[in-house]
Amino acid sequence: MTTSDAYHKTKIGVKNQSSAANYTTGLVTSRDGTLIGYRQLGHGPGVVLLHGAMESAQSHMQLAEALADNFTVYLPDRRGRGLSGPHGKDYSMLKEVEDLAALLTKTGTHFIFGVSAGGLICLQAALNLPGIQRVAVYEPALSINGSVSTAFLPRFDRELAEGKLAAALVSGMLGAQMGPPIFNSLPRWLLELLTSIQVAQEDKNFKGDGLPMRALAPTLHYDFQLVVEMTDKAENFKAIHAGVLLLGGSESMAYLKIALHALENIFPEARRVEFPGLNHGASGNSDRGGQPKLVAQELRRFFA
C-alpha cells in the first residue's frame, strides 16, 4: 500500500469534525485509474460544484452549505489537489471531463456548477456528456481572440522550478490579473516581499482541511494549460443541449466579461446574472471575499 492509499483509507467515509458542515468524503476512479476524492453534504437532487484555479474543494464549502438543505452537494478536489490523485503526464481537458463523468455516474447527478477553469470543464462536459441536464458557470476562463494572456507561464514555471514560490505567485497573479489594481503600480520586489510574508504566515498558522498557497501554486500551470487548449473554441458549445446559467461579477476582469458576452450570444436562451460590486471570487468562501449566499440564491432558482 502506498502512502496515498493509506491516507485515503483513513479519510474516506469519516465525518469532518472541524467545520460547521457535517460532510462525508468519498472516492471515484477516473477512466485512467486516477482517484478523485470529493466531499458530500446535504440531501435532495445532486449538484456538483467544481472549483477554479488556486482553489480546492474546501474553497466552496460555504456555497455547498447554502445549498445543502435542498440538494445533495458534491465538491470534488480536482486533479493534483487534496483527496485526489496527480495530474498525470497526459493531462488535458479530456482527463478533467472523465474525472467529472466518473463522479456523475457514481452519484446519478445531472446538475453541475463550475468556476473559472472549473467553468470551462463544465461546459466541455455538457458538450460531451448527454446526461448533464443543467450547467451553471461563474466566469469561465475562456479565451476569445487572445483575451486571456498566457505570456507569463514560462516565467511562472521557471520560478516555481527554482523554488522561488513568492516570485512565481506574483507572476501568476499579475499574469492572470487577479490582484487589486494597486498591485499594478507597486514595484515587483515589494510584491514578492509581501507575498513571501503572507506565505510564511499561512504556513505557520494554517488550519482546516483546505490547501495553502504553497500546495496550490503548482496547479496554476495546469489550469492555464486548459485555457490554452480551449482558446477560441467557444463556438463548439453551440451543440450543448443542457440548460445554461451564466454568472459573473461587475468588478471582475475584462477578459472574463468578454467570455460571458460570447457565451451569451451562443446561448440566447440562457439567463445571465451580474452581481453588483462582486468580483471573480464571489462564489467562494467569505474569508476570501466571497458572497456565497448570493450565488446560492441564483443556483437554487436554476436547479430547482
C-alpha positions in Angstrom: 0.0 0.0 0.0 1.3 3.4 -0.9 1.3 6.4 1.4 -1.5 7.9 -0.7 -3.6 4.7 -0.4 -3.1 4.7 3.4 -4.2 8.3 3.6 -7.4 7.7 1.6 -8.2 4.7 3.8 -8.0 6.9 6.9 -10.1 9.7 5.4 -12.8 8.2 3.2 -16.2 7.9 4.9 -15.1 9.8 8.1 -17.3 12.7 9.1 -15.5 16.0 9.4 -15.4 17.5 12.9 -13.5 20.7 12.1 -16.2 22.5 10.1 -19.7 23.7 10.6 -20.5 21.5 7.6 -21.3 17.8 8.5 -19.9 16.2 5.4 -18.5 12.9 4.4 -15.8 12.1 1.9 -15.7 9.6 -0.9 -13.6 8.4 -3.9 -14.3 7.6 -7.5 -11.9 6.1 -10.0 -11.5 8.0 -13.3 -11.1 6.3 -16.6 -7.3 6.3 -16.4 -7.3 4.9 -12.9 -6.7 8.2 -11.1 -8.5 8.5 -7.8 -10.8 11.6 -7.5 -11.8 12.5 -3.9 -14.9 14.5 -3.0 -16.8 15.9 -0.1 -20.6 15.3 0.2 -23.3 17.0 2.2 -27.0 17.8 2.1 -30.0 16.0 0.7 -32.1 16.1 -2.4 -31.1 16.2 -6.1 -27.4 16.1 -6.8 -25.3 19.1 -7.7 -21.5 19.0 -8.4 -19.5 22.2 -7.5 -16.3 22.4 -9.5 -13.7 24.8 -8.2 -11.3 27.0 -10.2 -7.6 27.9 -10.1 -5.7 28.3 -6.8 -8.7 26.5 -5.1 -9.7 23.1 -3.8 -13.0 21.6 -2.8 -12.9 23.4 0.5 -13.0 26.7 -1.2 -16.7 26.4 -1.9 -17.8 24.8 1.3 -20.0 27.7 2.3 -21.7 27.7 -1.1 -22.4 24.0 -0.5 -23.8 24.6 2.9 -26.1 27.2 1.5 -27.5 24.6 -1.0 -27.4 21.6 1.3 -31.0 21.9 2.6 -32.4 21.3 -0.9 -29.6 19.5 -2.7 -27.0 16.8 -2.2 -23.8 18.7 -2.9 -20.6 17.1 -4.2 -17.4 19.0 -4.0 -14.5 17.2 -5.8 -10.9 18.0 -5.4 -9.7 18.4 -9.0 -6.6 16.5 -10.0 -3.4 17.5 -8.2 -5.2 18.6 -5.0 -6.2 17.3 -1.6 -8.0 14.0 -1.8 -7.4 13.4 -5.5 -4.5 11.9 -7.4 -1.9 13.7 -9.6 -2.5 15.5 -12.9 -0.5 12.8 -14.7 1.7 13.1 -17.8 -1.1 13.2 -20.3 -3.2 15.9 -18.5 -5.8 17.6 -20.7 -9.4 18.8 -20.8 -10.4 15.2 -21.6 -9.0 14.0 -18.3 -10.9 16.6 -16.3 -14.2 15.6 -18.2 -13.5 12.0 -17.5 -13.0 12.8 -13.8 -16.3 14.6 -13.6 -18.0 11.9 -15.6 -16.9 9.3 -13.0 -18.4 11.3 -10.2 -21.7 12.0 -12.1 -22.0 8.3 -12.9 -21.5 7.1 -9.3 -23.9 9.7 -7.8 -26.5 9.9 -10.6 -26.1 13.7 -10.7 -27.3 15.8 -13.6 -26.6 19.3 -12.4 -23.2 20.9 -12.4 -21.6 24.3 -11.5 -18.1 25.4 -12.3 -16.0 28.5 -11.6 -13.2 29.9 -13.9 -11.2 26.8 -15.1 -13.9 24.7 -13.5 -16.5 26.5 -15.6 -14.6 25.6 -18.7 -14.6 21.9 -17.7 -18.3 22.1 -17.0 -19.0 23.5 -20.5 -16.9 20.8 -22.2 -18.6 18.2 -20.0 -22.0 19.4 -21.0 -20.9 19.1 -24.6 -19.5 15.5 -24.2 -21.9 14.0 -21.6 -25.6 13.9 -22.6 -26.7 13.0 -19.1 -26.0 16.6 -17.9 -29.3 18.5 -17.8 -28.2 21.9 -16.4 -24.9 23.6 -16.3 -24.2 26.9 -14.4 -20.9 28.6 -14.8 -19.3 31.5 -13.0 -16.9 33.4 -15.3 -15.4 30.5 -17.2 -11.8 31.3 -18.2 -12.5 31.2 -21.9 -10.0 33.0 -24.2 -11.6 34.8 -27.1 -9.3 36.2 -29.7 -6.4 36.3 -27.3 -8.3 37.9 -24.5 -6.6 35.8 -21.9 -2.8 36.3 -21.8 -0.6 33.2 -21.1 2.7 35.0 -21.8 3.6 34.8 -18.1 3.6 31.0 -18.0 7.3 30.4 -18.9 8.4 32.8 -16.2 6.0 31.3 -13.7 7.2 27.7 -14.5 10.8 28.7 -14.2 10.4 30.5 -10.9 8.4 27.6 -9.5 11.1 25.1 -10.6 13.8 27.2 -9.0 11.9 27.2 -5.7 11.0 30.9 -5.9 7.5 30.5 -4.7 6.7 34.1 -3.9 8.1 35.2 -7.3 6.0 32.6 -9.1 2.8 33.6 -7.2 3.4 37.2 -8.2 3.9 36.2 -11.8 0.7 34.2 -11.7 -1.3 37.0 -10.0 -0.1 39.7 -12.4 -0.4 37.4 -15.5 -4.0 36.4 -14.6 -4.8 40.0 -13.4 -6.1 38.6 -10.1 -4.7 41.3 -7.8 -6.3 44.6 -6.9 -5.5 47.5 -9.3 -3.0 49.0 -6.9 -0.7 45.9 -7.4 0.0 47.1 -10.9 1.6 50.2 -9.6 3.8 48.6 -6.9 7.4 47.5 -7.7 7.8 43.8 -8.2 10.3 43.4 -5.4 7.7 44.8 -2.9 5.0 42.4 -4.2 7.4 39.5 -3.8 8.3 40.6 -0.3 4.6 41.0 0.7 3.7 37.6 -0.9 6.7 35.9 0.9 5.5 37.2 4.2 1.9 36.1 3.5 3.1 32.6 2.6 5.2 32.3 5.7 2.3 33.4 7.9 0.0 31.0 6.2 2.5 28.1 6.7 2.7 28.9 10.4 -1.0 29.4 11.1 -2.8 27.3 8.5 -5.7 25.3 9.9 -8.5 23.3 8.5 -8.7 20.8 5.7 -8.3 23.1 2.7 -4.9 23.7 0.9 -2.5 26.5 1.4 -1.0 28.6 -1.4 2.2 26.6 -1.3 0.3 23.4 -2.2 -1.9 25.1 -4.8 0.7 27.1 -6.7 1.9 24.2 -8.9 -1.7 23.6 -10.1 -1.9 27.0 -11.8 0.2 25.7 -14.6 -2.3 23.0 -15.4 -5.3 25.4 -15.2 -3.7 27.6 -17.7 -3.0 24.6 -19.9 -6.7 24.2 -20.1 -7.1 27.9 -21.0 -4.6 27.4 -23.9 -6.3 24.2 -25.0 -9.8 25.8 -25.1 -8.7 29.1 -26.8 -11.2 30.2 -29.4 -13.4 27.1 -29.1 -16.5 28.9 -27.8 -18.4 28.1 -31.0 -18.2 24.4 -30.2 -20.5 24.9 -27.2 -23.4 25.7 -29.6 -24.1 22.0 -29.6 -24.8 21.9 -25.8 -28.4 20.9 -25.2 -28.4 21.3 -21.4 -29.9 24.4 -19.8 -27.2 27.1 -19.2 -26.9 29.8 -16.5 -24.2 32.5 -16.9 -22.9 34.2 -13.7 -20.4 36.9 -13.1 -19.5 40.0 -11.1 -19.5 43.6 -12.1 -16.0 44.1 -10.7 -14.3 41.2 -12.5 -11.6 41.4 -15.1 -12.5 42.5 -18.6 -11.4 39.2 -20.2 -14.0 37.3 -18.1 -16.8 39.6 -19.2 -15.7 39.1 -22.8 -16.1 35.4 -22.3 -19.5 35.7 -20.8 -20.7 38.1 -23.6 -19.5 35.5 -26.2 -21.4 32.7 -24.3 -24.5 34.9 -24.1 -24.5 35.1 -27.9 -24.0 31.4 -28.2 -26.8 30.6 -25.7 -29.5 33.2 -26.4 -32.0 31.4 -24.2 -29.6 31.4 -21.2 -30.1 33.6 -18.2 -27.2 35.9 -17.4 -26.8 37.4 -13.9 -24.2 40.0 -13.0 -23.7 40.6 -9.2 -23.2 44.3 -8.5 -19.9 45.0 -6.6 -18.7 41.4 -6.7 -15.7 40.0 -8.5 -14.2 36.7 -9.6 -14.2 35.2 -6.1 -17.9 35.8 -5.4 -18.9 32.1 -5.2 -16.0 31.2 -2.8 -15.9 31.3 1.0 -16.5 34.6 2.7 -13.0 34.6 4.2 -11.7 35.0 0.7 -14.1 37.8 -0.2 -16.9 35.7 -1.5 -20.6 36.1 -1.1 -21.7 32.5 -1.5 -25.3 33.0 -0.2 -26.0 35.4 -3.1 -24.7 33.0 -5.6 -26.6 30.2 -4.0 -29.9 32.1 -4.5 -29.4 32.0 -8.3 -28.3 28.4 -8.3 -31.3 27.4 -6.2 -33.6 29.0 -8.7 -31.8 27.5 -11.7 -31.5 23.9 -10.4 -35.0 23.8 -8.7 
